[in-house]
Amino acid sequence: MINRNTEKYDPKYLFLSGVVKSRELELISASKLERMRLSNSLSDFLGILSETVYSDIVPLAKTSILFEQHLTERLFAFESELLALASDDNLKKVFMVDYDFHNIKLLLMSYLSGRTMPDNGTSPGFLSAEALKNSINEDDYSLLPELIKESITGAKELFEKEKNMQKAILYIDKSKYDIKLIIADRLKSGFLKDLAKTEIDLLNIALLFRAKMLGLDHTMFSELLLDKGYIETRTFLDLLDSTADAVAESFKASDYSDGIHEAVTEYKEKKSISSFEKYIRDTILRKAKESSNYIFGFEPLVGLIYAKRYEIYNLKAVYIAKEYQLSEQELSTRIGEAYAS
C-alpha cells in the first residue's frame, strides 16, 4: 500500500523523487547480473560490465585492488551527490555512520595489533579519520560523541581482558545501531527504524551461530549482542546452549525462518554461515525496495543508496570469483540479489 507520508511533506522531496527514478535506470538488472555470474572468465565479466555505467572503469581494472578502489570512489561520489541534494545532516549521518564505524574498526585493529594502517585505508565518514586515529592512539575522546567514545573504550577493555581481536571488533557495532535508531527517531522515519531493527535481528542471529563456533559463554555473548531489535536479546541468550536444530525450530514462525533453516544446514555441515550472510544482504535489499511506497519523503533516496551499495558489493564479489576461478557453489554464496528487475 502506498504511504503518502504527508506529515513529512517537503517540496524538495518531489524533486529528489525524479532524480531517484532517473538514477534507478542506471542500476544493473537482475538478468545482466546473472550473465556476469555465469560468465566464463574475468575478461568475459569485464566485457559485460563495459555495457553498463561502469564502462569507464573496465580499462582501469588491472587488478582486484584497483577495481575495488575505483568502484569505492564511484560509490562515494554517487552518495555525496544524492545526499547533497537532500541537504539534511541527519540523513547524511544515516550513511556516514557506516563509514565512521568502518574507520573505527580499521584504526582500532591497527592500534591493537601494533601495525601501521595505509594512509588510503579509511573512508570519508562524518568524523575525521585523523581525529579518530588520534583519539584511539592517545586515549583522548573529548572531541568524540559519547556513544562513539563508549564504543571504542569498551572494545579496548574487552581486548585487554580477552586478547581476542574478533570479539573486540564485534563489540564496536553495538553503538553504531544505537546511533542509527536515534537518527531514525530524529527524522521520524518508521522506514529507517524498521531497516535498523531488522538488521539488528539478523546480525544477532549470525552472532548466535558465531558464538557457538567460538565457544562463547553467556556473559561474553551478552556483551556482544545488539540491543533494540525486534527479537529480545533474552531469546538469543536462551538459545546459546541449544542445538542448531532447536534454533531453527524456535524461529520457524519468524520472518527469518528460511534464512535460518539454510544457516542451520550449513552450520551443521561446514561450521560456516556464509549462506546466511548472503541472506542478510538480500533481506536488507528487499527492505530497501519498500522505499518506493513513500512518495513525499526521503525514503526512495535511502533505498537507491542501499541499492548502489549492494550492486557494487556484487561487482566486487564477481571480480574476485572470476579472478580466482571460484566454484559455482562458492560464487552463489557471495553474490546477492539485484535491486533492479
C-alpha positions as CSV (number, residue, x, y, z in Angstrom):
1,M,0.0,0.0,0.0
2,I,1.3,3.5,-0.9
3,N,2.3,5.6,2.1
4,R,1.8,9.2,1.1
5,N,3.8,10.3,4.2
6,T,2.1,13.7,4.1
7,E,3.2,14.8,7.6
8,K,6.8,15.0,6.3
9,Y,6.0,16.7,3.0
10,D,8.8,18.9,1.7
11,P,8.9,20.2,-1.9
12,K,12.5,19.2,-2.3
13,Y,11.5,15.5,-2.0
14,L,9.4,15.8,-5.1
15,F,12.5,16.9,-7.0
16,L,14.5,14.1,-5.4
17,S,11.9,11.6,-6.4
18,G,12.6,12.5,-10.1
19,V,16.3,12.2,-9.6
20,V,15.9,8.8,-7.9
21,K,13.8,7.5,-10.7
22,S,16.3,8.6,-13.2
23,R,19.3,7.1,-11.4
24,E,17.5,3.8,-10.8
25,L,17.5,3.3,-14.6
26,E,21.4,3.1,-14.4
27,L,21.3,0.1,-12.0
28,I,22.4,-3.3,-13.3
29,S,19.4,-5.5,-13.9
30,A,18.9,-9.0,-12.5
31,S,19.4,-10.5,-15.9
32,K,22.7,-8.7,-16.5
33,L,24.0,-9.6,-13.1
34,E,23.1,-13.3,-13.9
35,R,25.1,-13.0,-17.1
36,M,28.0,-11.7,-15.1
37,R,27.7,-14.6,-12.6
38,L,27.6,-17.2,-15.4
39,S,30.5,-15.6,-17.4
40,N,33.3,-18.0,-18.2
41,S,36.2,-15.7,-17.3
42,L,37.3,-12.4,-15.8
43,S,37.6,-10.9,-19.3
44,D,34.1,-12.1,-20.2
45,F,32.8,-10.5,-17.0
46,L,34.6,-7.2,-17.8
47,G,33.1,-7.3,-21.3
48,I,29.6,-7.5,-19.9
49,L,30.5,-4.7,-17.4
50,S,31.5,-2.5,-20.3
51,E,27.8,-2.4,-21.3
52,T,26.9,-0.6,-18.1
53,V,27.6,2.8,-16.5
54,Y,30.8,1.3,-15.2
55,S,32.3,1.0,-18.7
56,D,34.9,3.7,-17.9
57,I,36.3,1.6,-15.0
58,V,36.9,-1.5,-17.2
59,P,40.2,-0.3,-18.8
60,L,41.5,0.6,-15.3
61,A,40.6,-2.8,-13.7
62,K,44.1,-4.3,-14.0
63,T,43.9,-5.9,-10.5
64,S,41.2,-6.6,-8.0
65,I,42.6,-3.9,-5.7
66,L,42.4,-1.2,-8.4
67,F,38.9,-2.4,-9.4
68,E,37.7,-2.1,-5.8
69,Q,39.4,1.2,-5.4
70,H,37.6,2.7,-8.5
71,L,34.3,1.2,-7.5
72,T,34.6,2.6,-4.0
73,E,35.4,6.0,-5.4
74,R,32.3,5.8,-7.6
75,L,30.1,4.9,-4.7
76,F,31.4,7.8,-2.6
77,A,30.7,10.2,-5.5
78,F,27.2,8.8,-6.0
79,E,26.3,9.0,-2.3
80,S,27.8,12.5,-2.0
81,E,25.8,13.8,-5.0
82,L,22.5,12.5,-3.7
83,L,23.0,13.5,-0.1
84,A,24.0,17.0,-1.1
85,L,20.6,17.3,-2.9
86,A,18.8,16.2,0.2
87,S,20.7,18.8,2.3
88,D,19.8,17.2,5.6
89,D,22.6,16.4,8.1
90,N,20.7,13.7,9.9
91,L,20.0,11.9,6.6
92,K,23.7,12.1,5.7
93,K,24.6,10.6,9.1
94,V,22.4,7.6,8.3
95,F,25.1,6.6,5.7
96,M,28.2,8.3,7.1
97,V,27.9,6.4,10.4
98,D,28.7,3.2,8.5
99,Y,31.9,4.7,7.2
100,D,32.7,6.2,10.6
101,F,32.4,2.8,12.2
102,H,34.3,1.1,9.4
103,N,37.1,3.6,10.1
104,I,36.9,2.9,13.8
105,K,37.3,-0.8,13.3
106,L,40.3,-0.4,10.9
107,L,42.0,2.1,13.2
108,L,41.3,0.1,16.3
109,M,42.7,-3.1,14.7
110,S,45.8,-1.2,13.7
111,Y,46.2,0.1,17.2
112,L,45.6,-3.2,19.0
113,S,47.8,-5.2,16.6
114,G,50.6,-2.6,16.6
115,R,50.5,-2.4,12.8
116,T,50.6,0.8,10.7
117,M,47.5,1.2,8.5
118,P,47.9,2.5,4.9
119,D,47.0,6.2,4.5
120,N,44.3,5.3,2.0
121,G,42.7,2.7,4.2
122,T,40.0,4.8,5.7
123,S,36.7,6.0,4.1
124,P,35.3,9.6,4.1
125,G,32.8,9.5,7.1
126,F,31.2,12.2,9.1
127,L,34.1,12.2,11.6
128,S,37.6,13.0,10.6
129,A,39.6,9.7,10.3
130,E,42.7,11.6,11.5
131,A,40.7,12.8,14.6
132,L,39.6,9.2,15.3
133,K,43.1,7.9,14.9
134,N,44.5,10.5,17.4
135,S,41.7,9.7,19.9
136,I,42.4,6.0,19.7
137,N,46.2,6.3,19.9
138,E,46.1,8.9,22.7
139,D,43.1,7.7,24.7
140,D,41.6,11.2,24.4
141,Y,37.9,11.1,23.4
142,S,37.0,14.6,24.4
143,L,36.1,15.6,20.8
144,L,34.1,12.5,20.0
145,P,30.3,11.8,20.6
146,E,29.6,9.9,23.8
147,L,28.3,6.8,22.1
148,I,31.4,6.5,19.9
149,K,33.7,7.1,22.9
150,E,31.9,4.3,24.8
151,S,32.2,2.0,21.8
152,I,35.9,2.5,21.5
153,T,36.8,2.3,25.2
154,G,34.5,-0.8,25.6
155,A,36.2,-2.6,22.7
156,K,39.7,-1.7,24.1
157,E,38.8,-3.0,27.6
158,L,37.4,-6.2,26.1
159,F,40.6,-6.8,24.1
160,E,42.7,-6.2,27.2
161,K,40.6,-8.8,29.1
162,E,40.2,-11.4,26.3
163,K,43.1,-10.7,23.9
164,N,40.7,-11.6,21.1
165,M,40.5,-9.1,18.2
166,Q,37.3,-10.6,16.7
167,K,35.4,-10.1,19.9
168,A,36.6,-6.5,20.3
169,I,35.6,-5.6,16.7
170,L,32.2,-7.3,17.2
171,Y,31.6,-5.1,20.2
172,I,32.0,-1.9,18.1
173,D,28.7,-2.5,16.3
174,K,26.6,-2.0,19.5
175,S,26.9,1.8,19.4
176,K,26.5,2.0,15.6
177,Y,23.0,0.7,15.7
178,D,22.1,2.8,18.8
179,I,23.1,5.9,16.6
180,K,21.1,4.6,13.6
181,L,18.0,4.3,15.8
182,I,18.5,7.8,17.3
183,I,18.7,9.3,13.8
184,A,15.6,7.4,12.7
185,D,13.7,8.9,15.6
186,R,15.0,12.4,14.8
187,L,13.8,12.0,11.2
188,K,10.5,10.5,12.4
189,S,11.1,7.6,9.9
190,G,9.4,4.3,10.6
191,F,11.2,3.0,7.4
192,L,14.7,3.8,8.8
193,K,13.8,2.3,12.1
194,D,12.5,-0.9,10.5
195,L,15.7,-1.2,8.5
196,A,17.9,-0.8,11.5
197,K,15.8,-3.1,13.8
198,T,15.7,-5.8,11.0
199,E,19.5,-5.6,10.6
200,I,20.0,-5.9,14.4
201,D,17.9,-9.1,14.4
202,L,19.8,-10.6,11.5
203,L,23.2,-9.7,12.9
204,N,22.2,-11.2,16.3
205,I,21.2,-14.4,14.6
206,A,24.5,-14.5,12.8
207,L,26.2,-13.8,16.2
208,L,24.4,-16.7,17.8
209,F,26.0,-19.1,15.3
210,R,29.4,-17.4,15.6
211,A,29.1,-17.6,19.4
212,K,28.5,-21.4,19.1
213,M,31.6,-21.7,16.8
214,L,33.8,-19.6,19.1
215,G,32.5,-21.3,22.3
216,L,31.5,-18.0,23.9
217,D,30.0,-18.1,27.4
218,H,26.7,-16.3,28.3
219,T,28.5,-13.3,29.8
220,M,30.6,-12.6,26.7
221,F,27.7,-13.4,24.3
222,S,25.5,-10.9,26.3
223,E,28.1,-8.2,25.9
224,L,28.3,-8.6,22.2
225,L,24.5,-8.9,21.4
226,L,23.0,-5.8,19.8
227,D,20.1,-4.2,21.7
228,K,16.7,-2.8,20.4
229,G,16.0,-5.3,17.6
230,Y,12.5,-6.8,17.2
231,I,13.7,-10.0,18.9
232,E,14.6,-9.7,22.5
233,T,18.2,-10.4,23.5
234,R,16.9,-12.8,26.1
235,T,15.8,-15.1,23.3
236,F,19.3,-15.4,21.9
237,L,20.8,-16.0,25.3
238,D,18.3,-18.8,26.0
239,L,19.4,-20.4,22.7
240,L,23.1,-20.3,23.2
241,D,23.3,-23.8,24.7
242,S,20.6,-25.3,22.4
243,T,21.3,-27.4,19.3
244,A,21.3,-25.9,15.9
245,D,18.0,-27.8,15.1
246,A,16.4,-26.2,18.2
247,V,17.4,-22.8,17.0
248,A,15.7,-23.5,13.7
249,E,12.6,-24.7,15.5
250,S,12.4,-21.7,17.7
251,F,12.4,-19.3,14.7
252,K,10.2,-21.4,12.4
253,A,7.3,-18.9,12.7
254,S,9.5,-15.8,12.3
255,D,10.1,-13.7,9.2
256,Y,13.7,-15.1,9.1
257,S,12.8,-18.8,9.1
258,D,14.0,-19.6,5.5
259,G,17.4,-18.0,6.1
260,I,17.8,-19.6,9.5
261,H,17.0,-23.0,8.0
262,E,19.8,-22.6,5.4
263,A,22.2,-21.4,8.1
264,V,21.5,-24.4,10.3
265,T,22.2,-26.8,7.4
266,E,25.4,-25.1,6.5
267,Y,26.5,-24.8,10.2
268,K,26.0,-28.5,10.8
269,E,27.8,-29.5,7.6
270,K,30.7,-27.0,7.4
271,K,30.6,-24.9,10.7
272,S,30.1,-21.9,8.4
273,I,27.2,-19.4,7.9
274,S,28.2,-17.8,4.6
275,S,24.8,-18.5,3.1
276,F,23.2,-16.6,6.0
277,E,25.5,-13.6,5.4
278,K,24.1,-13.5,1.9
279,Y,20.6,-13.9,3.3
280,I,21.2,-10.8,5.4
281,R,22.3,-8.7,2.4
282,D,19.3,-9.9,0.3
283,T,16.8,-9.3,3.2
284,I,18.0,-5.7,3.7
285,L,18.0,-5.1,0.0
286,R,14.3,-6.2,-0.2
287,K,13.5,-3.9,2.8
288,A,15.2,-1.1,0.9
289,K,12.9,-1.7,-2.1
290,E,10.0,-0.9,0.2
291,S,11.2,2.8,0.0
292,S,9.2,3.0,-3.3
293,N,6.0,3.1,-1.2
294,Y,6.9,6.5,0.0
295,I,6.0,9.4,-2.3
296,F,6.7,12.6,-0.3
297,G,9.7,11.6,1.8
298,F,13.4,10.9,1.5
299,E,12.9,7.2,1.7
300,P,13.3,6.5,-2.0
301,L,16.7,8.2,-1.9
302,V,17.7,5.9,1.0
303,G,16.6,2.8,-1.0
304,L,18.6,3.9,-4.0
305,I,21.8,4.3,-2.0
306,Y,21.3,0.9,-0.4
307,A,20.8,-0.5,-4.0
308,K,24.0,1.1,-5.2
309,R,26.0,-0.2,-2.2
310,Y,24.8,-3.8,-2.8
311,E,25.3,-3.5,-6.5
312,I,29.0,-2.5,-6.0
313,Y,29.4,-5.3,-3.4
314,N,28.2,-7.8,-6.0
315,L,30.5,-6.4,-8.7
316,K,33.5,-6.8,-6.4
317,A,32.4,-10.3,-5.5
318,V,32.1,-11.3,-9.1
319,Y,35.6,-9.9,-10.0
320,I,37.2,-11.9,-7.2
321,A,35.3,-15.0,-8.1
322,K,36.4,-14.8,-11.7
323,E,39.9,-13.9,-10.9
324,Y,40.4,-16.8,-8.6
325,Q,38.1,-19.2,-10.6
326,L,35.9,-20.0,-7.6
327,S,33.3,-22.8,-8.0
328,E,29.7,-22.1,-8.8
329,Q,28.8,-23.1,-5.2
330,E,31.3,-20.6,-3.7
331,L,30.0,-17.9,-6.1
332,S,26.4,-18.5,-5.2
333,T,27.0,-17.6,-1.5
334,R,28.9,-14.4,-2.4
335,I,26.6,-12.7,-5.0
336,G,23.3,-11.4,-3.8
337,E,20.1,-10.2,-5.5
338,A,19.9,-7.2,-7.8
339,Y,17.7,-4.2,-6.9
340,A,16.6,-3.6,-10.5
341,S,14.4,-6.2,-12.1
